[in-house]
């Protein structure tokens, strides 16, 4: 009984002291005399509390880890986005440079043949009106196009216009099995008829069975009456295979077209034919001719430099002779 009374008295005393301390701390505000004791206790028990909290609160740790991981993922996403943007920019620049090169080559071809052209872009491919090798271009009657016009690009013959709408037109490609064009061999003037095979080669039937032809020989379009559907002189391709004569009235050779029909982008439709037949002038220079021309240019530059050095030396020598101090 006594122990119970003493315990109660001790409990009341402790509660009273605690209440008094709390009251003192609240009334003192920031200048509480208990701040020192509180800081000392925090320094002693703080690390223990953090360790215990970390051990007993894995959820908080997981949330923190997810938050940090999320920040890293956000940064990684930003870097990936920046990388994609750079790649897209580089791709756009490469595409732009490619189109500029295509346009330059097409204008060179048109200029060499004196063809008046309307530029267009391939906007669709596939079967049209039963044709297996056709493309649709974004130019039509509003741009001056009509049926049976020659279509080319910087490499050579692409095909001919078959149908025309106000703003679009369909082009039958030269590799279509239903496509036929008159050809002429460079130099020998041998005539033939080229027909598409549905792949990357053309069959050319030479009219002269005894025609002398070999691999590497080049062909251009012969031209049609009133330049429809084909104007003359457009590069067609190079001979890659020569079949032996079998006694037929004609001789067949295989020709590799200059144009890559699966990589068409910019094309030109000939709306004004040349005044004169360009014959072989539109064909690109042969590699050996280019090398020879480059060598001649280098020799010419070297000769010009030597002449310039000689003239400079003569000028210096003449100046010394005319110097009054030298004469004296």
C-alpha positions in Angstrom: 0.0 0.0 0.0 2.9 2.3 0.9 4.7 1.5 -2.3 1.6 2.4 -4.2 1.2 5.8 -2.5 4.9 6.6 -3.1 4.6 5.6 -6.7 1.6 7.9 -7.2 3.4 10.8 -5.5 6.4 10.3 -7.7 4.3 10.1 -10.8 2.4 13.3 -9.8 5.8 15.1 -9.1 7.2 14.0 -12.5 4.2 15.1 -14.4 4.2 18.5 -12.6 7.9 19.0 -13.4 7.3 18.0 -17.0 4.4 20.4 -17.3 6.5 23.2 -15.8 9.3 22.6 -18.2 7.0 22.5 -21.2 5.4 25.7 -20.1 8.8 27.4 -19.6 9.9 26.2 -23.1 6.8 27.5 -24.8 6.9 30.9 -23.1 10.6 31.4 -23.8 10.2 30.8 -27.6 13.5 30.9 -29.5 15.5 31.7 -26.3 14.4 28.7 -24.4 16.9 27.6 -21.7 16.2 24.0 -22.8 17.6 24.5 -26.3 21.1 23.4 -25.2 19.8 20.2 -23.6 17.6 19.5 -26.7 20.6 19.9 -29.0 22.8 17.7 -26.9 20.1 15.0 -26.9 19.7 15.3 -30.6 23.4 14.9 -31.2 23.4 11.8 -29.0 20.2 10.1 -30.1 19.9 11.5 -33.7 22.1 8.9 -35.4 20.4 6.2 -33.5 17.0 7.4 -34.6 18.1 7.6 -38.2 19.4 4.1 -38.1 16.3 2.8 -36.4 14.1 4.7 -38.8 16.0 3.3 -41.8 15.7 -0.2 -40.4 12.0 0.0 -39.5 10.9 2.2 -42.4 11.9 0.5 -45.7 9.0 2.1 -47.5 10.5 5.6 -47.0 13.8 4.3 -48.3 12.1 2.8 -51.3 10.3 6.0 -52.1 13.6 7.9 -51.9 15.3 5.4 -54.2 12.5 5.6 -56.7 12.6 9.4 -56.6 16.4 9.4 -57.3 15.9 6.7 -59.9 13.1 8.7 -61.5 15.4 11.7 -61.7 18.1 9.6 -63.5 15.5 8.2 -65.8 14.2 11.7 -66.6 17.8 12.8 -67.4 18.3 9.8 -69.6 15.0 10.5 -71.4 16.1 14.0 -72.0 19.5 12.9 -73.4 17.7 10.3 -75.6 15.3 13.0 -76.9 18.2 15.4 -77.6 20.0 12.6 -79.4 17.0 11.8 -81.5 16.6 15.5 -82.4 20.2 15.7 -83.4 19.8 12.6 -85.6 16.6 14.0 -87.1 18.4 17.2 -87.8 21.4 15.4 -89.4 19.0 13.3 -91.4 17.1 16.4 -92.6 20.4 18.0 -93.7 21.5 14.8 -95.5 18.1 14.6 -97.2 18.3 18.3 -98.2 21.9 17.9 -99.5 20.8 14.8 -101.5 17.9 16.7 -103.1 20.1 19.6 -103.9 22.5 17.2 -105.6 19.6 15.6 -107.5 18.4 18.9 -108.7 21.9 20.0 -109.8 22.3 16.8 -111.8 18.9 17.1 -113.4 19.5 20.7 -114.4 22.9 19.6 -115.8 21.2 16.9 -117.9 18.4 19.2 -119.1 21.0 21.9 -119.9 23.2 19.6 -121.9 20.3 18.4 -124.0 18.5 21.8 -124.2 15.4 20.2 -122.7 12.8 22.5 -121.2 11.5 20.7 -118.1 9.0 21.0 -115.4 10.3 19.7 -112.1 8.2 17.3 -110.0 8.5 15.0 -107.0 7.5 11.4 -106.8 4.6 11.2 -104.3 3.4 7.6 -104.8 4.4 4.3 -106.3 2.5 1.2 -107.4 0.1 -0.2 -109.9 -2.1 2.3 -111.8 -4.3 1.6 -114.7 -3.0 -2.0 -114.7 0.6 -1.0 -115.1 3.1 -2.8 -112.7 5.9 -0.2 -112.7 4.4 3.3 -112.3 4.8 6.4 -110.1 2.7 9.4 -109.4 4.2 12.9 -109.5 3.0 16.1 -108.1 2.7 18.0 -111.4 -0.2 17.9 -113.9 -2.1 19.7 -116.6 -2.0 22.9 -114.5 1.8 22.8 -114.9 1.7 22.3 -118.7 1.9 18.5 -118.7 0.2 16.3 -121.2 0.2 12.6 -122.1 3.3 11.1 -123.9 5.9 13.4 -122.5 9.4 12.2 -121.7 10.4 12.0 -118.0 14.0 12.1 -116.9 16.2 12.8 -113.9 19.9 13.6 -113.5 20.9 10.1 -114.4 18.8 9.6 -117.6 15.5 8.2 -118.9 12.9 7.6 -116.2 9.8 6.9 -118.4 6.9 8.6 -120.0 3.7 10.3 -118.9 0.6 8.1 -119.4 -2.2 9.9 -117.6 -2.6 13.5 -116.5 -4.8 15.1 -113.8 -4.9 18.8 -112.8 -2.2 18.5 -110.2 -0.8 15.0 -110.6 0.3 12.7 -113.4 1.2 9.0 -113.7 4.5 7.9 -115.2 5.2 4.5 -116.7 8.7 3.6 -115.8 11.3 2.4 -118.4 11.7 -1.0 -116.7 8.1 -1.9 -117.0 7.5 -4.9 -119.4 5.1 -2.8 -121.4 7.6 0.0 -122.0 9.4 0.3 -125.3 11.7 3.1 -126.5 13.9 3.5 -129.6 17.6 3.6 -128.8 20.8 4.5 -130.5 24.3 3.3 -129.7 26.9 5.9 -129.0 29.4 6.3 -131.8 28.2 3.5 -134.1 24.7 5.0 -134.4 23.2 1.4 -134.4 19.5 1.6 -133.7 17.4 -0.7 -131.5 14.3 -1.1 -129.4 14.6 -1.3 -125.6 12.0 -3.1 -123.6 11.6 -3.3 -119.8 12.0 -6.6 -118.0 10.4 -5.7 -114.7 13.8 -5.7 -113.0 17.0 -3.6 -113.2 17.9 -4.4 -116.8 16.4 -3.7 -120.3 16.4 -5.9 -123.3 17.5 -4.1 -126.4 16.9 -5.6 -129.8 19.4 -4.2 -132.3 18.0 -3.9 -135.8 21.3 -4.9 -137.3 22.1 -8.5 -136.5 25.8 -7.9 -137.4 26.1 -4.8 -135.3 29.4 -4.6 -133.5 28.5 -4.1 -129.8 30.4 -4.9 -126.6 29.9 -4.5 -122.9 30.3 -0.9 -121.8 28.8 0.6 -124.9 26.3 3.3 -124.1 22.8 4.1 -125.4 20.6 7.1 -125.7 17.0 7.6 -126.8 16.6 7.9 -130.6 13.6 10.2 -130.4 10.0 10.0 -131.6 8.1 11.8 -134.3 7.3 15.3 -133.1 9.3 14.3 -129.9 6.3 12.4 -128.5 6.6 10.4 -126.4 10.4 10.6 -126.4 12.9 13.4 -127.1 16.3 12.4 -128.6 19.6 12.1 -126.7 18.4 11.1 -123.2 20.9 8.6 -121.6 19.4 5.2 -121.3 22.1 2.9 -120.0 25.2 0.7 -120.7 25.4 -2.7 -122.3 26.2 -5.4 -119.7 25.6 -8.6 -121.7 25.8 -9.4 -125.4 24.1 -12.5 -126.7 25.6 -14.4 -129.6 23.9 -14.0 -132.9 21.6 -17.0 -133.5 20.5 -16.3 -137.1 17.5 -14.1 -136.0 16.8 -10.9 -137.9 17.7 -8.9 -134.8 20.3 -9.2 -132.1 19.5 -8.8 -128.4 21.7 -7.2 -125.7 21.0 -6.5 -122.0 21.4 -2.9 -120.9 21.9 -1.6 -117.3 19.8 1.6 -117.0 21.4 4.7 -115.6 18.3 5.4 -113.5 17.7 3.5 -110.2 13.9 3.0 -110.5 13.5 2.1 -106.8 15.1 5.3 -105.6 13.2 8.0 -107.5 12.6 11.3 -105.9 13.0 14.4 -108.1 12.2 14.1 -111.8 11.8 16.4 -114.7 9.1 16.3 -117.4 10.2 17.6 -120.8 7.6 20.1 -121.9 9.9 21.7 -124.6 12.0 19.6 -126.9 15.5 20.6 -128.0 15.8 22.6 -131.2 18.6 20.3 -132.4 19.3 16.6 -131.7 21.9 16.6 -128.8 23.0 13.1 -129.9 25.7 11.9 -127.5 26.4 15.2 -125.7 24.1 14.4 -122.7 25.9 11.2 -121.8 28.1 11.6 -118.7 31.8 11.6 -119.1 33.4 8.2 -118.9 35.7 7.6 -115.8 38.8 7.4 -118.0 37.8 10.7 -119.7 37.3 12.4 -116.4 40.8 11.1 -115.2 42.3 12.4 -118.5 40.6 15.8 -118.1 41.8 16.1 -114.5 45.3 15.2 -115.5 45.2 17.8 -118.3 43.9 20.4 -115.9 46.7 19.6 -113.5 49.3 19.9 -116.3 47.8 23.1 -117.4 47.9 24.5 -113.9 51.5 23.4 -113.5 52.4 25.0 -116.8 50.7 28.2 -115.8 52.5 28.3 -112.5 55.8 27.8 -114.2 55.1 30.6 -116.7 54.2 32.8 -113.8 57.4 32.0 -112.0 59.4 32.7 -115.1 57.7 36.0 -115.7 58.3 37.0 -112.1 62.0 36.1 -112.3 62.3 38.1 -115.5 60.7 41.0 -113.9 63.0 40.8 -110.9 66.1 40.6 -113.2 64.9 43.5 -115.3 64.5 45.6 -112.2 68.0 45.0 -111.1 69.4 46.1 -114.5 67.5 49.3 -114.4 68.6 50.2 -110.9 70.9 53.3 -111.1 72.9 52.1 -108.2 73.6 48.9 -110.0 74.8 50.7 -113.1 77.2 52.8 -111.1 
